[in-house]
Amino acid sequence: MLEQLLIFTRGGLILWTCKELGNALRGSPIDTLIRSCLLEERSGAASYKYDVPGAAYTLKWTFHNELGLVFIAVYQRILHLLYVDELLAMVKHEFSEIYDPKKTVYNDFDAIFQQLRKEAEARAEDIKKSKQVGKPVNGNLGKKQGQVQKGGTDGGNKKKGDGESGNDGDKVKGNAKENGHFNGSIENGVVNCKEDGNSTAGAFDVNKLQKLRAKGGKKVDTVVNKGSKAEPTKKTKKNRVWDDSPSKPKLDFTNSMSENGNENENVAGVAAEQGESMMDKEEIVSSDSETEEDEEPGKDSKVEAKKKGWFSSMFQSIAGKANLERADLEPALKALKDRLMTKNVAEEIAEKLCESVTASLEGKKLGSFTRISSTVQAAMEEALVRILTPRRSIDILRDVHAAKEQGKPYVVVFVGVNGVGKSTNLAKVAYWLLQHKINVMMAACDTFRSGAVEQLRTHARRLQIPIFEKGYEKDPAIVAKEAIQEAYRNGSDVVLVDTAGRMQDNEPLMRALSKLIYVNSPDLVLFVGEALVGNDAVDQLSKFNQKLGDLSPSPNPRLIDGILLTKFDTIDDKVGAALSMVYISGAPVMFVGCGQSYTDLKKLNVKSIVKTLLK
């Protein structure tokens, strides 16, 4: 049965809720749906699943865009109610007829809802009965087909004589159970399909295939044997030692001797050479997108003119369309989806965005002298601005000063895949913090990659900031913990923790990262990602968050808090990776790396990104 049915306006005013249901919901499923789905342009999804200890809910919703109403139904996930979609559509239709913007109480809708609910339940029962009546017929047909197939396989087995197809079938079953994640009827169905296909289609030619394989195997073996005899033994090359030359010392440019002498003179001029960080400079966006927006309606008008004629299209633009339908929106949305994908937005994200825009515009009245393409573009622009605008404060300087007042260092952990520029951008963040008179310390917790500690040591020496290191093959969680303790002792305000690059599917390294975050509880977990990636951005961020949650021993695991986007100066107008990363994780883009010097770090300009995406 239903747990809750709620009707409210887009402004948040609750108009009606079913008093007879009145079940106390565990947790806050409706608030979570609004925050994480409806406000984040994920309303194109069919349903939303909400889990809380002791209960698991499924939420479904629909909109009345012309009146600005939202209808939400909540029910227990285990029940699989078939009539919820139909009930929501009926409630939407009936409530829209009695809706008055000046009225806030609708007690008379209770009786109407009870009648609609009974009708929807009765239709669902009829559908169930009709399916049950049709099942025996299909079952008998399936049995007959199974008997025919068994007969065919028995014939094949008699021709073989040794029952090889039976053994193959057992092997198929065993492999499917070992490798697959199927349960119950799904697993049996898959295995049966494979088993029947192999036995019927391959029963006649099995002997020929085995003979061919045997011949091929013999030929390969002979070739390998001949090659193994002729192959000479490999000799390892040794370093040549000259008698009259002294032994050369091991080359090491990162020893402590280089920190003294002339090096300090160069370090003093780093800040003067680099200048002010771009984080503190405001970016000016030129407003030259009006011409491009005017070109797109021209394209759609040509299509409409071909379909409807010049007079009808002109009359429609003057009088306005009654209500927008999905068929009206599809051409403009398809063009918009293709445009987003050319800007490096992941296909899955572009499709979800278009579905969300369709849900927000469907049923809405089109005003006079407005075109569908311009309406769709305006809705998409509004959606993109809402997604890319951070939902919380991303002022790190304020958080650093708040942690300083509490007498503890502010800890930032940099995570990401291999080769995206974590160490380099960590140094850029350190340089920016130094310009704001903040004491920074680096922690070299990349104990996996050769040269990682030396790379960070070079940055620390150039910026004249302390670095905490323990060498290689150490537990990074323990190194980070000792670095934070050292920051307490020497009075550092911020600890920047460098970690090893790891692919999202590397479970041992992801487990080590999850342990580091669990043991040290950092204030900020920054995911460093490339602006060059397209569809892989979705896979990286979703799996990073999934692994951090699954492998953490904490019941409330820490996930990614923010994104640092690197190599932004190499992508021209293909800025879609920023949108893909923010949409899939919900974390804001806090820094953008746009060069190779310490000053090349800036904030994300939301208006500029949206303008580029829709250009």
C-alpha positions in Angstrom: 0.0 0.0 0.0 1.0 3.6 -0.3 2.9 5.2 2.5 2.4 8.9 1.5 1.0 11.0 -1.4 1.9 14.7 -1.4 0.9 17.7 -3.6 2.8 20.9 -3.3 3.8 23.9 -5.4 7.3 24.5 -6.9 7.7 27.2 -4.2 7.4 24.6 -1.5 3.8 25.2 -0.3 2.1 21.9 0.7 -1.5 21.9 -0.7 -2.7 18.5 0.1 -1.6 15.2 1.7 -3.6 12.0 2.2 -4.7 12.0 5.9 -5.9 8.3 5.7 -2.5 7.1 4.8 -0.8 9.1 7.6 2.1 6.6 7.9 5.1 8.0 9.7 8.0 7.8 7.2 11.4 6.8 8.5 14.0 9.4 7.7 13.2 12.1 5.2 12.7 10.6 1.8 10.7 13.5 0.3 13.3 16.1 1.4 16.1 14.0 0.0 14.3 13.6 -3.3 13.9 17.4 -3.6 17.5 18.1 -2.7 19.3 15.4 -4.7 17.0 14.8 -7.6 14.5 17.6 -8.4 16.9 20.5 -7.7 19.8 18.7 -9.4 18.0 18.3 -12.8 17.6 14.6 -12.4 13.8 14.7 -12.6 13.8 12.8 -15.9 14.4 9.6 -14.0 11.5 7.2 -13.6 11.8 6.7 -9.8 14.0 7.4 -6.8 15.2 4.8 -4.2 15.7 5.9 -0.6 17.3 3.6 1.9 17.2 4.1 5.7 17.8 1.6 8.5 14.6 -0.4 8.9 13.0 0.7 5.7 13.5 1.0 1.9 11.2 3.4 -0.1 10.6 4.0 -3.7 9.4 7.5 -4.7 7.7 8.4 -8.0 6.6 11.9 -9.1 5.1 13.9 -11.8 4.8 17.6 -12.6 2.1 20.0 -13.8 4.3 22.5 -15.4 1.6 25.0 -16.4 0.3 25.3 -12.8 3.7 24.7 -11.2 2.6 21.7 -9.1 4.5 18.6 -8.0 2.9 15.3 -7.1 4.9 12.7 -5.1 4.0 9.1 -4.1 6.0 7.1 -1.6 5.6 3.3 -1.0 7.6 0.4 0.3 10.0 -0.9 -2.3 9.2 -4.5 -1.5 5.6 -4.2 -2.6 6.1 -3.4 -6.3 2.9 -1.4 -6.7 1.8 -1.4 -10.3 -0.8 1.3 -10.1 1.3 4.2 -8.8 2.1 5.8 -12.2 -1.6 5.6 -13.3 -2.8 6.9 -9.9 -0.4 9.9 -10.1 -1.7 10.7 -13.6 -5.3 10.5 -12.4 -4.6 12.6 -9.3 -2.8 15.2 -11.5 -5.7 15.5 -13.9 -8.4 15.7 -11.2 -6.5 18.1 -8.9 -5.6 20.5 -11.8 -9.4 21.0 -12.4 -10.1 22.2 -8.9 -6.8 24.0 -8.3 -7.1 27.7 -7.4 -3.9 29.7 -6.8 -5.6 31.7 -4.1 -6.7 28.6 -2.2 -4.3 26.7 0.2 -6.6 24.0 1.8 -8.2 21.2 -0.3 -10.0 19.0 2.3 -12.7 18.1 -0.3 -10.1 16.3 -2.4 -10.0 13.4 0.1 -13.1 11.7 -1.3 -12.0 12.2 -4.9 -8.6 10.5 -4.0 -10.2 7.5 -2.4 -12.3 6.9 -5.6 -9.3 7.3 -7.8 -7.3 4.9 -5.7 -9.9 2.2 -5.8 -10.1 2.6 -9.6 -6.4 2.3 -10.0 -6.2 -0.7 -7.6 -9.0 -2.5 -9.5 -7.3 -2.0 -12.8 -4.0 -3.3 -11.4 -5.9 -6.4 -10.2 -7.4 -7.0 -13.6 -4.0 -6.7 -15.2 -2.6 -9.3 -12.7 -5.5 -11.7 -13.4 -5.1 -11.4 -17.2 -1.4 -12.2 -16.8 -2.1 -15.2 -14.6 -4.6 -16.5 -17.2 -2.0 -16.2 -20.0 0.8 -17.9 -18.0 -0.3 -21.6 -18.3 -0.5 -21.3 -22.1 3.0 -20.0 -22.3 4.1 -22.6 -19.8 2.8 -25.5 -21.9 4.3 -24.1 -25.0 7.6 -23.8 -23.2 7.4 -27.4 -22.0 6.7 -28.6 -25.6 9.6 -26.6 -26.9 11.8 -28.0 -24.2 10.8 -31.5 -25.0 11.6 -30.9 -28.7 14.9 -29.4 -27.9 15.7 -32.3 -25.5 14.9 -34.7 -28.3 17.2 -32.9 -30.6 20.0 -33.0 -28.1 19.5 -36.7 -27.5 19.8 -37.3 -31.2 23.0 -35.4 -31.2 24.3 -37.4 -28.2 23.5 -40.7 -29.9 25.5 -39.6 -33.0 28.4 -38.7 -30.8 28.2 -41.8 -28.7 30.2 -40.5 -25.8 27.8 -37.9 -24.4 30.1 -35.0 -25.0 27.3 -32.5 -25.3 26.1 -33.4 -21.8 29.5 -32.7 -20.4 29.7 -29.4 -22.2 26.3 -28.5 -20.8 27.5 -29.2 -17.3 30.6 -27.1 -17.9 28.4 -24.2 -19.1 26.3 -24.4 -15.9 29.4 -24.5 -13.7 31.0 -21.5 -15.5 27.8 -19.5 -15.3 27.5 -20.1 -11.6 31.1 -19.3 -10.9 31.5 -16.2 -13.1 28.0 -14.6 -13.1 26.1 -12.7 -10.5 22.7 -14.1 -11.5 20.2 -15.4 -8.9 17.1 -17.6 -9.2 15.3 -17.7 -12.5 17.6 -15.2 -14.3 20.6 -17.4 -13.9 18.7 -20.5 -15.0 17.2 -18.7 -18.0 20.7 -17.6 -19.1 22.2 -21.0 -18.6 19.4 -22.8 -20.4 19.6 -20.4 -23.4 23.3 -21.0 -23.8 23.0 -24.7 -23.2 20.2 -25.2 -25.8 22.0 -23.0 -28.4 25.2 -24.9 -28.1 23.6 -28.3 -28.3 21.2 -27.7 -31.2 23.4 -25.5 -33.4 26.7 -27.1 -32.8 25.7 -30.8 -32.6 26.4 -31.6 -36.2 29.8 -29.9 -36.6 31.5 -30.7 -33.3 33.7 -33.5 -34.6 34.9 -31.3 -37.5 35.7 -28.5 -35.1 37.7 -30.8 -32.8 39.7 -32.2 -35.8 40.5 -28.7 -37.0 41.5 -27.6 -33.5 43.7 -30.8 -33.2 45.4 -30.0 -36.5 45.9 -26.4 -35.6 47.3 -27.4 -32.2 49.9 -29.7 -33.7 51.1 -27.1 -36.2 51.5 -24.5 -33.5 53.3 -27.0 -31.2 55.8 -27.9 -34.0 56.4 -24.2 -34.8 57.0 -23.5 -31.1 59.4 -26.4 -30.7 61.4 -25.4 -33.7 61.6 -21.8 -32.5 62.7 -22.9 -29.0 65.6 -24.9 -30.4 66.9 -22.1 -32.6 66.5 -19.3 -30.0 69.8 -18.3 -28.5 70.2 -17.5 -24.8 69.9 -13.8 -24.0 72.9 -12.1 -22.4 72.4 -9.2 -20.0 74.4 -6.1 -20.8 76.8 -5.0 -18.1 78.2 -1.5 -17.4 81.7 -1.0 -18.9 84.4 -0.1 -16.4 87.5 1.7 -17.7 90.7 1.2 -15.9 92.0 4.8 -15.9 88.7 6.5 -15.0 87.5 7.0 -11.4 84.3 5.5 -10.2 81.4 7.9 -10.7 79.0 8.6 -7.8 75.3 7.9 -8.1 73.4 10.9 -9.6 71.2 12.5 -7.0 69.9 16.1 -7.5 67.7 16.1 -4.5 70.2 15.8 -1.6 70.2 18.2 1.2 73.3 20.0 0.0 71.4 21.7 -2.8 69.2 23.4 -0.2 72.0 25.6 0.9 74.1 28.2 -1.0 72.8 29.7 -4.2 69.5 27.8 -4.2 68.1 30.0 -1.4 68.8 33.1 -3.5 66.7 31.8 -6.3 63.9 30.7 -3.9 63.5 34.2 -2.6 62.6 35.5 -6.1 60.0 32.8 -6.8 57.1 34.9 -5.6 58.3 38.0 -7.4 58.8 36.1 -10.7 55.4 34.2 -10.6 53.3 37.1 -9.5 49.7 37.0 -8.1 47.7 33.8 -8.4 44.8 33.8 -10.8 42.5 32.6 -8.0 42.2 36.2 -6.8 41.4 37.7 -10.2 37.9 38.0 -11.6 37.3 36.7 -15.1 35.2 38.9 -17.4 32.8 37.1 -19.7 31.8 38.8 -23.0 28.1 38.6 -23.9 28.3 37.7 -27.6 26.1 34.6 -27.5 23.0 36.4 -28.7 23.9 36.0 -32.3 24.4 32.3 -31.9 21.1 32.0 -30.1 19.3 33.8 -33.0 20.8 31.4 -35.5 19.3 28.3 -34.0 15.7 29.4 -34.2 16.3 30.0 -37.9 17.2 26.4 -38.4 14.1 25.1 -36.5 11.9 27.6 -38.4 13.0 26.0 -41.7 12.0 22.6 -40.5 8.6 23.8 -39.2 8.0 25.7 -42.5 8.5 22.5 -44.5 6.2 20.6 -42.3 3.4 23.1 -41.6 3.8 25.8 -44.1 4.6 29.5 -43.8 1.2 30.8 -42.8 0.5 28.2 -40.1 4.0 28.6 -38.5 3.6 32.4 -38.5 0.1 32.2 -37.0 1.3 29.8 -34.3 4.2 32.1 -33.3 1.8 35.0 -32.9 -1.1 33.1 -31.1 1.2 30.8 -29.1 0.8 27.0 -28.7 -1.7 25.6 -26.2 0.5 23.1 -24.4 4.0 21.8 -25.2 4.1 18.1 -25.9 7.1 15.7 -26.0 6.9 15.4 -29.8 7.2 19.2 -30.1 10.4 19.2 -27.9 12.2 16.3 -29.4 13.8 18.0 -32.5 15.2 20.9 -30.4 16.4 18.5 -27.6 18.1 16.2 -30.1 20.0 19.1 -31.6 20.9 20.3 -28.1 22.0 16.8 -27.0 24.3 16.5 -30.0 25.8 20.0 -29.3 26.5 19.0 -25.7 28.2 15.8 -26.7 30.5 17.6 -29.2 31.6 19.8 -26.2 32.8 16.6 -24.4 29.8 16.0 -22.2 29.3 12.3 -21.5 26.5 10.8 -23.5 24.7 9.5 -20.4 24.7 12.9 -18.8 23.5 14.7 -21.9 20.6 12.3 -22.2 19.6 12.7 -18.6 19.7 16.5 -18.9 17.5 16.4 -21.9 15.0 14.2 -20.1 15.0 16.6 -17.2 14.4 19.6 -19.4 11.5 17.6 -21.2 9.9 16.9 -17.8 10.1 20.6 -16.8 8.6 21.9 -20.1 6.0 19.2 -21.0 2.5 20.6 -20.6 3.7 24.2 -20.3 2.0 26.8 -22.4 4.2 28.5 -25.1 3.9 32.3 -25.1 3.3 34.4 -28.1 6.2 35.4 -30.3 8.4 32.6 -28.8 9.9 29.6 -30.5 10.3 26.1 -29.1 14.0 26.1 -29.7 14.6 29.3 -27.8 12.3 28.0 -24.9 14.3 24.7 -24.8 17.6 26.6 -24.8 16.5 28.9 -22.0 15.4 25.9 -19.9 18.7 24.1 -20.6 20.7 27.2 -19.7 18.8 27.5 -16.4 19.4 23.9 -15.6 23.1 24.1 -16.4 23.6 27.1 -14.1 21.7 25.4 -11.3 23.9 22.3 -11.7 27.3 24.0 -11.8 26.5 26.6 -9.0 27.8 25.1 -5.7 25.2 24.2 -3.2 27.5 25.1 -0.3 30.2 27.5 0.5 33.6 26.7 -1.2 35.5 29.5 0.6 38.5 27.5 1.7 40.2 30.6 3.3 37.2 31.1 5.7 37.3 27.4 6.6 41.1 27.6 7.2 40.7 30.5 9.6 37.8 28.7 11.4 40.0 25.7 11.9 42.9 27.9 13.1 40.6 29.4 15.8 39.9 25.9 17.0 43.6 25.3 17.3 43.9 22.5 14.6 45.3 22.4 11.1 43.1 22.3 8.0 43.8 19.0 6.2 43.3 18.6 2.4 43.7 15.3 0.7 44.3 15.2 -3.1 43.1 12.0 -4.9 42.7 11.0 -8.5 43.9 8.7 -11.3 47.4 8.5 -12.6 49.0 11.4 -14.5 46.4 14.1 -14.0 48.7 16.5 -12.1 48.0 16.0 -8.4 51.4 17.1 -7.2 51.7 20.0 -9.5 48.3 21.4 -8.6 49.0 20.8 -5.0 51.9 23.1 -5.3 49.7 25.7 -7.0 47.2 25.6 -4.1 50.1 25.9 -1.7 51.4 29.0 -3.5 47.9 30.6 -3.4 47.6 29.9 0.3 51.1 31.4 0.9 49.9 34.6 -0.8 47.2 34.9 1.9 49.8 34.6 4.7 48.8 31.0 5.6 51.4 28.6 7.0 51.4 25.5 4.7 53.0 22.1 5.1 53.1 19.3 2.5 52.8 15.6 3.3 54.4 13.2 0.9 52.0 10.2 1.1 52.6 8.9 -2.4 54.9 6.1 -1.3 54.1 4.0 -4.4 55.4 5.9 -7.4 59.1 6.3 -7.9 60.2 10.0 -7.8 57.0 11.2 -6.2 58.7 12.3 -2.9 61.5 14.0 -4.8 59.0 15.9 -7.0 57.2 17.2 -3.9 60.4 18.0 -2.2 61.4 20.2 -5.2 58.2 22.1 -5.0 58.6 22.6 -1.2 62.1 23.8 -1.6 61.1 26.4 -4.3 58.2 27.6 -2.2 60.2 27.5 1.0 57.6 25.5 2.9 58.1 22.4 5.2 57.5 18.9 3.9 56.9 15.8 5.9 58.2 12.6 4.3 59.0 9.0 5.3 60.3 7.6 2.0 58.7 4.8 0.0 56.9 1.5 0.8 55.3 3.0 3.9 51.7 3.0 4.9 50.3 6.3 3.6 47.6 6.5 6.3 50.3 6.4 9.0 52.5 8.9 7.2 49.5 11.3 6.9 48.7 10.9 10.6 52.3 11.7 11.6 52.3 14.7 9.3 49.1 16.1 11.0 50.8 15.6 14.4 53.8 17.4 13.1 51.6 20.3 11.9 50.2 20.5 15.5 53.7 20.9 16.8 55.1 23.4 14.3 52.0 25.5 14.1 51.1 24.9 10.4 47.7 26.1 9.4 47.1 23.8 6.4 48.4 20.3 5.6 48.3 19.4 1.9 48.4 15.6 1.6 49.6 14.2 -1.7 48.5 10.6 -2.5 49.4 8.1 -5.2 47.6 8.1 -8.5 45.4 5.0 -8.8 42.8 3.7 -11.3 39.3 3.4 -10.1 39.3 -0.4 -10.5 42.5 -1.0 -8.5 41.0 -2.4 -5.3 44.2 -2.6 -3.1 45.1 1.0 -3.8 41.5 2.2 -3.3 41.4 0.3 0.0 44.6 2.1 1.1 43.0 5.4 0.1 39.8 4.6 2.0 41.9 3.8 5.1 43.9 7.1 4.8 40.6 9.1 4.7 39.0 7.0 7.6 42.1 7.3 9.9 42.8 11.0 9.4 39.3 12.5 8.8 40.5 15.3 6.5 38.5 18.5 6.2 38.5 18.4 2.4 38.8 15.5 -0.1 39.7 16.9 -3.5 39.4 14.8 -6.6 41.9 15.9 -9.3 40.6 15.2 -12.8 41.6 16.1 -16.3 39.4 18.4 -18.4 40.3 16.2 -21.4 38.2 13.2 -20.4 34.7 12.6 -21.8 32.7 9.5 -20.9 35.4 8.2 -18.6 34.8 11.1 -16.2 31.5 9.4 -15.2 33.2 6.1 -14.6 36.1 7.6 -12.6 34.0 9.7 -10.2 31.2 7.2 -9.7 33.6 4.3 -9.0 35.8 6.5 -6.7 32.8 7.4 -4.6 31.6 3.8 -4.7 34.9 2.4 -3.6 35.4 5.0 -0.9 32.0 4.1 0.5 32.2 0.3 0.2 35.7 -0.1 1.5 35.4 2.3 4.4 34.8 0.7 7.9 32.8 3.7 8.9 29.0 3.6 8.7 29.0 7.2 7.4 32.0 7.1 4.9 33.6 10.3 3.6 33.2 10.8 -0.2 34.6 13.4 -2.6 34.0 16.9 -1.4 35.3 18.9 -4.3 36.9 18.7 -7.8 40.1 20.2 -9.1 40.0 20.3 -12.9 43.4 20.3 -14.5 44.7 21.0 -18.1 41.9 23.4 -18.7 44.0 25.4 -21.1 44.3 22.5 -23.6 40.6 21.9 -24.4 39.5 25.0 -26.3 35.7 24.9 -26.1 35.3 21.3 -25.1 34.5 22.1 -21.4 31.9 19.3 -20.9 34.1 17.3 -18.4 33.3 20.0 -15.8 29.5 19.4 -16.3 29.9 15.6 -16.3 32.0 15.5 -13.1 29.7 17.9 -11.2 26.5 16.1 -12.3 27.7 12.6 -11.4 29.2 13.4 -8.0 27.3 16.5 -6.8 30.6 18.0 -5.7 31.5 21.5 -6.9 34.5 22.5 -9.0 36.7 24.4 -6.5 39.8 24.9 -8.6 40.7 25.0 -12.3 44.3 24.4 -13.4 45.1 26.3 -16.6 48.9 26.3 -17.1 52.2 25.1 -15.8 53.3 27.9 -13.5 52.3 28.4 -9.8 49.9 31.2 -10.7 47.9 29.2 -13.2 45.1 28.3 -10.8 41.6 29.9 -11.0 38.0 29.6 -10.0 35.4 28.1 -12.3 33.3 30.7 -14.1 29.9 29.2 -14.3 28.5 31.7 -16.8 31.5 31.2 -19.1 31.1 27.4 -19.0 27.4 27.5 -19.7 27.9 30.0 -22.6 30.5 27.8 -24.1 28.4 24.6 -23.8 25.4 26.2 -25.5 27.4 28.1 -28.2 
